[in-house]
């Protein structure tokens, strides 16, 4: 976790203190369950609950010697508890603790991620409604196409991030899993009722079939969802970057009075936040391959997945949280330039109406091929000369023979392109 891209609330989830606290909680819950089953004296459990604690420095000291983090933890706890520590970790394996803890950490992370996503969705909704009827030129392949509205652009992102929230909610269910089944997952030395007890206390579900570890297809799905979220953030970031280009300037990231752009060129106002998110999204997506490869393990288990997860689990969650939060701040302070949107519409020379002219000519009996040839020829003249497409159409005898001046004027009414905007909004915002 790099401090520059880390928010404190999420970072705490992955710090050793939280991890060991969850380990301890699970071990105590197992003792409680065993006590209810009559396998541990209740008095012993009370002593364990009262005395059990850990010291991170001590855990590190022990691990350096014995080369096993869970045993080091258990040794540290036993030094605090004393004789009754013999009941701790009864009938279970390290993976029971580690995997269930990872589930808790991911569930804790989801709480933050869902909160940030909901905030982002709300901002996008507000932008969509505010600029619902703000015309701007749509682009395909980066080239002027037909008019849309800036609100409609934002509405599309609103729907996209709603889907991302749905994906995350479902992925959270898949990863909220408890496994307390012992070596190779047979429950030979631990009663299945213990797992059920621990799962209920932690707000988790029991793994259907464990092989000592929770199957890694669950984790692969979860991190794939985070990768999709990252791609959606990059998609929106790229839109902002393109719209901030000097020759476009339809939107801009907020630029504070004391902010600096280029170290060499004082005039620069660069979309650095959006560029930053574009880069971070690449890192988040890079976790997909190792997450998928972690599914394939030897027999009931090996630990080839362990080192991988120690690296990418914290980093990817932290970066996803940072990215969503940063995008929230970008959009909250986004500068929307309606004047430049209108100016860019004018730069099209009215060429965005080429399809309408084409369709009207076919309605008058021309073949689509002939109509396309005529319209394209006039459109190219407009591009080359810089003259109005509308005016050039009025001068073309092939066009005026079929289309009256009134019809041409109607064709060039920009409001035609927005006649279904309300319907689109109604459909998109229904029940949201």
ABEGO torsion letter per residue (X at the ends): XBAAABBAAAAAAABAAAAAAAAAAAAAAAAAAAAAAGABBAAAAAAAAAABBBBAAAAAAAAAAAGBAAAAAAAAAAAAAEAAAAABGBGBBAAAAAAAAAAAAAAAAAAAAAAAAAAAAAAAAAAAAAAAABBBBBBBGGBBBBBBBAAAAAAAAAAAAAAAAAAAAAAAAAABBBBBAEBGGAGAABBAAAAAAAAAAAGBBBBABBAGBBBAAAAAAAAAAAAAAAAAAAAAAAAAAAAABAAAGABBBBBBAABBBBAABAABBBBAAAAAAAAAAAAAAAAAAAAAAAABBBEABBAAAAAAAAAAAAAAAAAAAAAAAAAAAAAAABBBBAAAAAAAAAAAGGAAAAAAAAAAAAAAGBBAAAAAAAAAAAAAAAAAAGBBAAAAAAABAAAAAABBAAAAAAAABAAAAAAAAAAAAAAAABGX
